Amino acid sequence: MGNSDIRRLEREIRATTKKLEAVRLGEWWPLNGSERRAMARALAGGAYRVARGRSAGRAEQQMDTTGSAAEMRLNAELTALHSERQRLITEAARDKAKKKSSGWF
């Protein structure tokens, strides 16, 4: 495993961090398909209830729940990427030390 894998992981970490910030700001683009459907369903149900003159409290709660679930998913993904990056760095350092100790130089 070389520096290219570490760079690839760092690029994925930056992308996931960007997605996490977007979810925290309430944007929909980082959501997966099921999360988008849940948000659209809650939005449509809330709009229908408001149009009928009732409260949309449950729909708002469902949208908040979906947003926090997406945030938790992205946090878990980010944690996994960080741990994989650390493993690759440790492995590369071990290989480098092994080469140095066994070589002529």
N, C-alpha and C positions, 0 to 999 in steps of 0.2 A: 504494500500500500504506500503510495507516494504522495507527494505534495498536491498532485492533481485531484486526488480523492478528498483531501482536506479542503482544497479550494472549492470543490463542488459542494461539500457539506456547508462551508461558510456561506456560499451563495444561497443555498436552501434555507439556512438559518436567517439570513437577511430577508428573504421572501416571506418566511413564516412570521417573522417579527412585524413586517409590514402588514400582513393579513390580520394579525392580532390587534394592531393599532386600529385598523379599519373596522374590525368588529366592535371594538370598544367605542368607536365613534358612531356606531349604528349603521354602517354601510352594509350592503347585502352582497357585494361581489365576492367576498371570500367564503361565503356560505356554500356548503355542498347541496346536492339536490333535495334531500329530505328536509334539510333545515330551511331551504327556500320555500318548499311547499308548505311547511308548517307556518312560516311567517306570512305567506300569501293567504293561507286559510284563515289565520287569526286576523289579518288585516281586513279581509273580505267580510268575515263574521262581525267584526267590530264596526265596520262601516254600515253594514245592514242594520245592526242594532241602533246605531246613532241615528240613522235615517228614519227609524221607527220611533225615535224619541226616547230610547232607553239608554242605560249606561253601557259603556264598552269595557268595563273593568276587567272582566275575565279575559277578553281578547288581548288587552294590554299586558296582563299578567302572563299569558301564553307567549306573547312576543318577547317579553323580558326573559322568560324561562328558556326559550329557544336561543336567544342571544347569549345567555350565560353558558348554555351547553356548548355552543360553538366556541366560546372563549376557552372553556375547559378543554375541549378537543385540541385547539391550537396550542394551548399551554403544554399539554401532554406531548404533542408532536415536537414542540420546541425543546422540551426536556430530553426527549429521545435523541434528537439531532445533536444536542450539546454533549450528551454522554457518548454517542458514537464518534464525534469529533475528538473528544478526549482520548478515547480508546485508540483511534488512529494515530494521534500525536504520540502517545505512549509507545505504541508499537514501532513507529518510525524511529523514535529515540533509542529504543532497545536494539533495533537493527543497526543503527549507526554506531552505537557503542560496541556492538559485537564485531562489526567490521574493523573498527579502530583497534580493538584489542587483539585481533587475530592477524592483522596485516603487518607489513614490514615498516610502515610509516607511522 
